[in-house]
Amino acid sequence: MNFQGMKAALHTLGCKVNVYETDAMRAMLEEAGFETVSFDEPADVYVINTCSVTNIADRKSRQMIRRARKMNPDAVVVAAGCYVQTALEKTGKSLEADIVLGSGRKGRLVEELEKYLANAGGSAHAGQAHADPAHADPGHAAESVGSVGDVMHEKEWEEMTLPRIEGHTRAYIKVQDGCNMFCSYCIIPYARGRIRSRKSEDIRRELETLARSGVKEVVLTGIHLSSYGVDFSGNIDDAYGENGEKKTWQERSKLIDLIEEISQIDGIERIRLGSLEPTIITKESVSRLSQIDKLCPHFHLSLQSGCDSVLKRMNRHYTAEEYRERVNLLREAFDTPAVTTDVIVGFPGETEDEFEQTRAFLESICLYETHLFRYSMRAGTRAAAMKDQVPEAVKEERLGVLSELGRRCSRSFEEARDGMEASVLFEEEAQIGSSGTVSVPNAGLGSLGAGKIAGPVPEGMKLYTGYTREYIRAFAFSKEDLRGQIRNGKLTVESLPVLEYTRL
């Protein structure tokens, strides 16, 4: 089918894996002839890549589907991803979308659009009664078409590829999908299925293409990245060690093998990792990682709680002290690595004493960044049925306490870098307001909040921003365009980290 002259708009909710999949779907649509536009613009097709990690994510997914319908009642609305999977498979809730694509089915987007529009006589509107969305028929989902399979029994990898990343020097690359961990608060294993890994030769081929297009930094992402390769057939056959004992999934992981392989790709100058399971960090793995020059010393180890009894209720397979041991291994092997984490406050049954254990643990370990989440009851998980649900007001109070602690640790890490040599990959031009306030068009300022440049702006220069290897956002003035360039210099931490280097 000829899609020339048709416009498509895409919107992403959720994780970096979703970001990759949306970019891949955008490339598919453009290859098929669509012009892709901003989600706020009129379009013939709207694609919402949904999220279901919390009830709030579910609600946002529904809101975006309805928003698309409201913007153009005659458009084809496509809902894809985790919310689609859980809403139709577990809860049976209806969706106000024309086409639904479950997890592992997003690669069929163009195929499903062709079938849908063919049935509609080639027009975007299939003749369904999409009136005012406020009065939408709650049974509309029965008219949806598409593909939602039994993801829990899905074994095949869905190949999606990025041919390019327009205007970006950093690319998120999906190498793994699914999760076998079944944390008590998490719906994602039911939304994404069991672990599935991408072949390293396909990853390498994609990265070589992206490197030729100007990408210098790659971020490896996955739903449970640490388990990459555990599902490979040859690896399953090699499930026992020389002593006859069964290997753990950590011992069978091929993630470090993959990192070592892609570090050989010309043009890729930095490798960054997505979220890691703490137990993947061992003396052996850290020793291997420390030998990879291109690997950025920035490690996100998901903690969730600093209290052992809460970790047990969460079905997390480590203790707080075991987590500390892993962090110490990284700090011993790398020069001031940035270690970041996630923490959930107000998990069911979390007492004041248990929360204090988490607070004290975080204070003692003082990580670079702590991403905080209020526990959100998620239907279909074991935690939703647990007794002693924590009141929202208590969650909010605890969130405030840890937020302030997190800001202090972030600032302490950055100030410790003051005067030290740093390498920055510049990504975009920053904007300077009349009062010296700095804004970044495509990103926030992380732990810095609203920063200001100290002193006057040098005449004839522009302000550029990017990230150090430790993922500290840094700025530098230059007469030349620094976007896509890596510069080395001394980091000065004032109101903003500014990279001082020899200007050409």
N, C-alpha and C positions, 0 to 999 in steps of 0.2 A: 504494500500500500504506500502511496505517496503522501508523506506528511509535510511536504513543502508548503510554507505559508502558515503553518500552525505553530502556536506558541505553547510552551509548557513551563510551569513554575514548580519548584520543589522546596520542601521545608523539612528540616531535620529536628527531631527531638531525641534527647538522650546522649548516648556515649560516643566515643571516638570511632567505634566500629560502625555505628550508624552514619557518622560523617563520611567514612570511606564508602559505604554502600550507596549513600546519596550521590556522592561524586561519581561513582561508577554508573548509576542510573542516569545521571545527567549526561554522561558521555554516550550512553546507549541512545538516548533520545536525540542528541545532536547528530549522531551518526545516521540515525533514521531520517533526518531531515527537519526535525523540530528546531525552532529558535527558543532557547531557554531564557526566561526573564525572571525578575525579582518576584517573590511570592505576593507582593503587594500590588503587582500590575495585573491588568486583565490578561487572561490566558484561556486556551481551549482545553488544557489538561492541567490539573493540579495533583501533585504527588506529595503525600504526607508520609514520611518515614517515622513511624510511631515508636513510643517507648512505653514500657509497662513496669519499670523498676519499683515504682510506688503508686499508691492510689492517686496522688497528685499528677504523676506522669500520665496515668490513664485519663484523668480529667482534661489535661492539656491536649492529649491526642484527640479526644472527642471535640474539644473546642476548635481545634485547627481544621478538622474535617467539616464542621458546620460553618466555619469562617470561609473556607473555600467555596462551599455551596452558596453562601450569601453573596460572595464577590461576583460570581457568575453562575446563576442557576442553570444555564445551558451547558456548562463545562462538564467534562468527564472528571470525576473525583476518584482518585486512587488512594486507598489506605493500605500501607504496607508495614510489615514488621511485627514487633513483639506484642503490641496491644492487640493487633488483629488476631494473632495466634492465641493469646490468652482469652480474649473476649469471646471468640467464636468456639474455641475448643474446651475451655474450662468453665466459663460463666454463662455462655449462651446468649450474651447481650447482643443487641442489634447494632449495626453500623450503618450510618447514613452515607455510604459510599457506593459508587457504581462498580468499581473493581476492587477486590481485596486480594492481597498477596501476603501469605504467611511467611514465617522465617524459612529461609532456604528456597524461596520462590521469587525473589526480587529480580533475578536475572531474566525472568519471563515477562518483564514489563512490556516491552514492545510487542511481543507476541500476543499478550492479552489485550493490548490496545487495538491491534489489528483485528482481532476477532470481535471485539466489542463494537468498533466503528463499522465493521462490515455488516453486522446485524442492524446497525442504526442507519444503514444506507449511506455511510461515508461522512455523516455529520457528527459533530461532537455530542449533540444531544440525542439520546437514544429514544426519545419520546416518552420517557417516564415523567410522572407528575412531580417535578421538583419545584414545588411552590415555595412560599416563604418558609425558610428553614425553621422558624419559630413554630410552624404548624406542620412540620414534617411528619409523615406517617411513621410511627415507631416500628412498623413491620417492614420498612423499606429495605432492611438488610436481606430480606428473603429474595429480593430482586438483584442483589449484588452477584457479580460473576467473578471468576478468578481462580486462584489456587491456594488452598490452605491444607497442608498435609499433616500426617502424624509425625511431628518433629521428634518425638521421643524415640522413634525407630529409624530416623534418618541417619544414614551412614556415609552418604556421598557428599563430597565437598562441592559447593556451588561456586563455580569459577566466575569471578567478576574481575575486571581489569581496568586500571586507570591508564589511558594512553598519554595523558598529560595533566598537569596542574597549572592552570592559567594564572600567571602573576604571583606564584608562590615558590619559595625556596625550600619549604618543608612539606613533606607528604606523609600522611597517615596511611599505613599499609596493613590491611587485614591479613593475618597469617593463620588464624585459629578461630574456631567457633564452638559454641556449646560449653557446658560445664557439668562435671560429675560430682561436685562437692555438696550440694543441697544444704546450704546454710539455712537455719530454721526460719530466717526472716525473708528469704529471697525467692522470688517467683521465676527468675531468669532460666534455671534449668528446664522449666516447663515451657518457657517461651522460645528458647534457643535449642533445646535438645541436648544430647550427649556430645562429648568432645569430638571434633573433626578438625583435621589439620591439612593445610595446603602444602602441595609438593614444593620442595625447595627450588627446583628448576623453574617452576612457574613464577615463584617470588623473584628469583634472580632475573628472569627475563623482563618482568615488569619494572624492576628497579633500574636495569640497564637502560630501558626506554626513558624512564623519568629522569635519569641522570643526564641523558643527552638533551633533554628539554630544559635543563637548568636547575633541577632539584639537587640540593646539596645535603639536606638533612632528612633522614627517614625515621619515623616513629613506628615501631612494630606494635600492633594492637591485636587484641583478641578478647573474647569473653573470659577465658581463663588462660591467659598467655603462657603461664608457666607449664601447662600440660602439653605444649606444642610437641607433636610427634609421638605422643604416647600411644596413639591409635594406629600408627603405621603398621602394616601387616608383619613386616620383618621384625619390628620391635616387639610385637606381641609374642612372636615365636621365641624371642630372646628374653623371656620374662624371668629367667632364673640365672643367678650368678654362678661363679665357679664353685662356690661352696654348696650349691644346690638349693640355697634359700631363694625364695621369690623376691624379685626386685620391687622396690617401692615405685610409685609413679614418678617420684622425683628423680630416681636413678634412671628411669627410662625416658625422661624428657629429653628432647633433642633441641631445645631452645638455644643452648649455647653453641651447639654445632651450627645452627642456622646463622647466628650472629657472626661466628667466625667466617662462615662462607661468604656472607654478603659484605663483610669488611674488605673483601678483595675486589669489590666492584669499583672501577675507576669513576671518579666524579662524585660518588657518595662520600662525603667528608665527615659526616657525623651520623651516629646511630643512637637513637634514644629508645627506651623501652617503656611500654605501657605498664599498667598495674601488675605487680608480681605477688605470688603467694609467698609469705615469709619463709616457709619451709624449703623453698627452692634454693635459698641462700645457705651454702655450706662452705667449708674451707676449700674444698676442691673446686666448686663452681666459682667462688670469688677469685681464686688463683687464676683460673682460666679467663675470667672477665677482665681482670686487671692487666692482662697481656694484650688486650684489643685496644689499640691506640685510638681508633675512631669512636669507641664507645663513650658516650657522655656520662660523667660521674653523677647521675641524677637517677635515683631509684625510688619508685613509689611502692612501698610495702604496706599493704592493707592491714591495719590493726583491728579496727572496729571497737575494741574495748581494752582497757588496761587492767581489767579485773578478771581473774581466772574463772570465778563462778559464772560471770556473765558470758565469757568466751565459751564455756561449756554449754550453756543454754543456747547460744548461737550456733552450736555445732562447728566451731572453729577448732582446728586441730593443732593448737599450740598454746603455750602459756605466755603470760606477759614476759617472764624472764627469758624464755626461749626466743621471743621476739627481740628482746634487748640484745641477746647474744648475736643474732643475725645483723642487727644494726652495727654492733661493735666490729664484726668481721669486715663490714664494708668500710667503716671508718679507719680500720687498721690498714686495709689494702689500698685505699684511694686517698688522695690528698684533699681533705675537707669536702667529701661528697655531699650533695644535697639529698637528704632522705625525707620523703614526704609520705603522708598517710591519710587514711579515712577513719573517722570515728563516728559511731552512732550514739546519741544520747537518749536516755529515756527508754531503753529496751525493757520489755515486760519484766516486772519484778525488780528492776534496778533500785536498790535502796540507797540512802544517803551515804552509807559506808562504802558501798560498791562504787558509787560515783566518785567518792573521794579517792579511792584506790586508783581509778582511771586518771583523775586530775593530777595526783601525786606522781604517777608513772610518767605522764606526758611532761610534767615539769622537770623530772629528773633526766629524761632522755632528750628533750628539747629538739624536736625535729624542725626542719626548715619550714614546711607548710603542713597544716592539718586541716583537711576538708571535713567539715562538720555537718552532720545530718540529724534531724530529729527522727526518732523511730516513727515510721508510718505503718500502721497495721495493713497488711496485705492479704486479702482473701486468698485462700488456697495454700497458705503457708502454715507451718506448725506454730510459729510465734503468734499468729493471729488468735489462736485458741488458748494461749497461755493466760494464766491468772495474773492479777495485780498489774493491769495496764497502768502506765504512768500518766498522770494528768498533763494536759498540754501546757499549763502554766509552769509546771515543774520542769518539763523539757526545755521550755524557753529560758528559764532561769539558768539551768545547767549549760545550755548552749552559750549564753552570755559569758559565763565563767571561763569556758574553754576557748571562746573566741578571743578574749583578752589575752589569755595565756599564749595562744597561737600567734597573735600579733607580736608579742614580745620576743618569742623564739625566732620568728621570721626576721625581725629587725636585727636581732643579735647575730644571726647568720650573715646577713648582708653587711653589717658593720665590721664583722671579722674579716671581710674581704677588702676592706678599704686599703688602698695603696698596693694591692696585690696585682700581679699580672693576670689578665683575662683575655679570652678569645671570644669575640662576638660575631654572630652571623646576623647581619642587618636585614630586616624584612620589609620595613615600610617607613614612610615619612610621618613624623609626629606633628601635631598642630600645637602652636603656642598662642594662648589667649593674650589679651591686652594686659592682664595682670601677671603674666608669666606662668599661668596655669597650663599644664601640658595635658593634652588628650591624644589618644591613639585611636584612629578610626575603626580598626578591626579587632580591638581587644581592650580589655580593662588593664589596670595597672597592678593587678595582683595584690600582694600584701601592702603595697605602697599607698593605695587609695589615690586621692587626687594630689599629684605632686606638682612642684614648681621648680623652675630653673632659677638657680641662684645667680644674680647679676644680669647684666645686659646681654642681649642676643648679639653675637658677633656679626658685623656687617657683611652682607653678601652670602651668608651661610644658612643652610637649612638644618633642621634637627631630624636625625634618623634614629630608629629604635630597632632593637633585636634582642637576642638572648645569648647569655654566656653558656658554656657547656653545662653549668650547674643549674640552668634555667632561671637565672636572675635577669630580669628585664633591664637593659642598659641603653643609654642614649649617647649620641655623639653629634657634634656640629661638623659640617663639611660643606665645601663648595661643590664637590662632585657627588654624584648619585651613588650612595652606598648600598642600595638595595641589591641583595644577592651576593654581597661581598662579605668575606670574613676578615676582620681586622683584629690585630693583637695590640694591647696597650695596658695602661695602668687604670684600675677602677677606682674612681673617687666617689665615695658614698656621702652625699650631702642630703638635700631634700629628695634628690633622685640619684641613682647610680649613673655616673657619667664616665664614659670611656675616654681617657686621654691618650691620643696616639699621634704619631708624626703625620701631619697633614701634608698631602702632596700638592 
